[in-house]
């Protein structure tokens, strides 16, 4: 949020020959929404609410950032681990007479 003043420079402005008179102050809130800049003028009451909302968001980010970093570190460690060999290896599958008989009955081979 910023506090700004405006100067009327239109040709019909009655103080055109004098030093420019500033109007304001106006409180403006600017942010990006879907890649576009959104600017709003706020009343003093709205600005007070926005200040609280902005402070809450900053506090949320402050609390969430360490958790996000920890989560990314855990993911990197998990992905970097190699599969561990098992202690009991399974015997390779072999074709048995019973299995062949079952397959020929059920599958018609």
N, C-alpha and C positions, 0 to 999 in steps of 0.2 A: 504494500500500500504506500501511496505517496500523497503528499499534500501539494497541490499545485495552484497556480494563479493563471488567469487568462488575460489577454490583452485584445481588445476589439480594434481591429485594423480596417474595418469596412469604411468605404468612402463617405458614407453618411454619418459616421460617428461624430458626435458633437465636440469631442475633445481632440479631434484629429490633429490640430496644429500644436497643441500642447504636448508636454511629455506624456507618454502613454500611461493611462490609469489601469491598474490591474484589478481584476475582479476575482473574488474568491475569499478565502481559500476553499478549494474543492478537494475532496478526498477521493482518490481513484484506486481501484483494485484491478490489477492486471494478472492474467494467467493464460496458459495455453490449454486449449480444448480441441482435441482431434487435429493437432498441428496448426491450429489457427489461434491468433491472439484475441482474447476476449477482455475488454476493458469496461468497467462499470464505475459510475459515480455513486458514492455512498453518502448517506446521512451520517451524522455523528453517532446515532444509535446503532446503525448498521455497522459502522466501522468498529465500534466497541465489540459487537458480536463477532465480527470477522477476526479481530485480534485474538479473541479467545479460541476460535476455531483453528486459527493458524498455529497458536501455541500448543493446542491439543495435538494437532497433526505432527508438529515437530517433536513433541514428546513421544508419540507413537513411533515415529521413525527412529528416534533415539533408542527405544526399547527393542524394536524389531531388527535393527541392523546387526547387532551381535548374534542374534539367533539365525539370521540369514547367512552370515559368514560361517557360522558353525555348521549349518546344514550343507553349505557348498563344500566345506572341507571334508565332512563325512562322506559325501557323495564321491568326491575325488579319491579318497582312501578306499572306498568300497570298489570303485571301478578299477583301481590300480592293482588290487589283489589278484593274484593268480589262483586258479582253482587248486585246491589242496588234493593230493592223491588220497584215495580212501585206503584204509588198512586192509579191508577184506574185499578183494576183487571178485567180481562175479565170473563164473565159468562161462565160456562162450557157448552160445546156443547150438545144440546139435539136433539133428533130426533122429527121432527114435521111431521104432516100428509102430508104437501106439499112436504117436503124433501123425505119422504118415497115414495110418489107417483111418484115423478120425478125419483128417483133411480130405481123403479121397471119398469118404462117405458124405461129408457135409458139402463139399465143393464140387463134387462130381468129377474129380480128376483121377 
